[in-house]
Amino acid sequence: MFATAVRRWAIVAVALPLAAAGIRKVSQVVEARRGPSGMTKGMRQVADALGAGRRRRRHFF
């Protein structure tokens, strides 16, 4: 049971943010080559949903 909890934690803490970063990078590369499209917008939205725990700094100025 403990091993199952560790495995789930590893997936949530490591694999999902890595997947989100990979999808975001692929989206940027495709956009740079072919321009913005509905597919790249959708890829960014999926990456944002997967990496929802990641906080970005806000710049107020």
Residue pairs with C-beta under 8 A, 6 or more apart in sequence:
16 50
16 51
17 50
17 51
17 53
17 54
19 50
20 46
20 47
20 48
20 50
20 51
20 54
21 47
21 51
23 43
23 46
23 47
23 50
24 43
24 44
24 47
24 51
26 43
27 40
27 43
27 44
27 47
30 37
30 39
30 40
30 43
31 37
31 40
